[in-house]
Amino acid sequence: MMRFINLIVPLVLEFLIGVSASLHKPNCPNNDIIWEVESSTGTATLICTGCRQTGESFKLAPCPKSNCGGQTPIPIYVDRVCHNGNCRNKIEQGMHTVACALCFHEYVGYWLPKRNCPKCGIDPPPRRKFYDK
């Protein structure tokens, strides 16, 4: 059953992120989408940082690590490596993701690449091609 859930969750996330363009109000100049997590309910929502338009919310599972006592996840920025094969520079706070509020265990499949590489200038990879950080 867990394997089935582990296969379905990334597919649902791909769909949600794929339709994230519809999160913007007309004439919104910003195209930045991030996670917003309501800690009291454990629900996550994709939200535009410019117009604050949101998509459908969904419930996140508590942290799977036993020592966290079912902590609710939080949105955080983490480092990533540049996807340019000739560069591979470390990009500080280059990715927005969801992680446990206690141990900072990152939830797989919730990575949203952010920031251009400061070394080579390449744009963040598209979400559909970004499977590993």
N, C-alpha and C positions, 0 to 999 in steps of 0.2 A: 504494500500500500504506500509506504514512504517513497519508494522509487517512482511510483505513478505520480505522486504529488510533486516530487522533485523534477519531473519532466513537464508537468502542466504549468507550474508557477512561472518558469522562464518564458514559456510560450505566451501566457497571458500578459506578462510584462512587456514582451516584444510588441504585442498588439497595442497595449496602452501607450507605449513610447512612440510607436509608429503613427498613432493618431494624435500625437501631442501638438501637431500644427494647428489642430482645431481648437486648442486651448486659448488661442489669442483672440481678443476682441478685434473688430475691424479697425484698421489703421494703427495697430499696435506696433511701435517701432522696435520693440525688444523681441528677441527670439529665444531667450534663455529660459529653459524649463528646469525646475529643481523639484526635489521631494519636500513635501511638508507633512510632518507626522504629528498627529494629535496624541500626545503621550497618555492622556487619561483613558482613551479608548483604544489606542494601538492601531489607528487607521492611518493609512498613507494616501496622499493625494499628489498628483503632478500639478504644479502651479507655475504660471508665467510670472516672472519677477517684475515685469513691466506693468501689465494691466491687471494682475492678480486674478485672472480668469483661471478656473480650476476644472479638472476633469472629474471622473467618477472616483469616489473613495473606495478603498478596500481594506480589509482587516489584515494586519501582519501578525504572524505567529510570534510568540515570545521567544527569547533567545534559547537556542537548543542546548546550550551548555548547562549542565546540571548545577554548577556552582553559582549561577546567576539568579536562581530562584524565579525564573520567568519574567525577567526584566523586559520592559517595553523598549522597542528600538527607537533610535533618534536619527535625524539626518546629520551627516558630517561631510567634511571635505577631507580627502586623503590624497597622498602623492600617487603619481603614475609615471610610467616610463614612456617616452616619445615613441610612437609607432613607426617613425621613419627609421628604416633599417640601417642607414648610414649615421644616424645621430644617437638614438637610444639614451638621450638625456633624461635625467630625473626632473619631473615637473611638479613642483611643490603645490599642493592643493589643486591638483589637476583633474580631480574627479569628485563628483558629488555622489554619495551613496547612503545606504541605511545600515546602521550598526547598533549593537547592543549598547544600552546606556551605561552598563557597568563594566563589561570587559572589552568593549569596542570590537567584538567579533563582527566582521562585515557579512552581510547577507549576500549570498551569491546571486548574480543576475540583476542587481539593483544599481549597477554602475552607470552613471551618466558622465561621459567625458566632458571636461571643461578646459578652458584656457589653451591658447596657442603655445607651442614650444618656444621658450625664450631664446633658445640656441639657434634652431633652424627656421623658426617661424611657421611651421606646418600647422594647419588647423587640427582640432581634435578629430579623431576618427568618427565616422558615423556610428550610431549605436548598434545597428544591425551587424557591423563588422567588428565590434569590440567585445570579445568574449573573455579576455583575460586582462588583468591590469598590469 
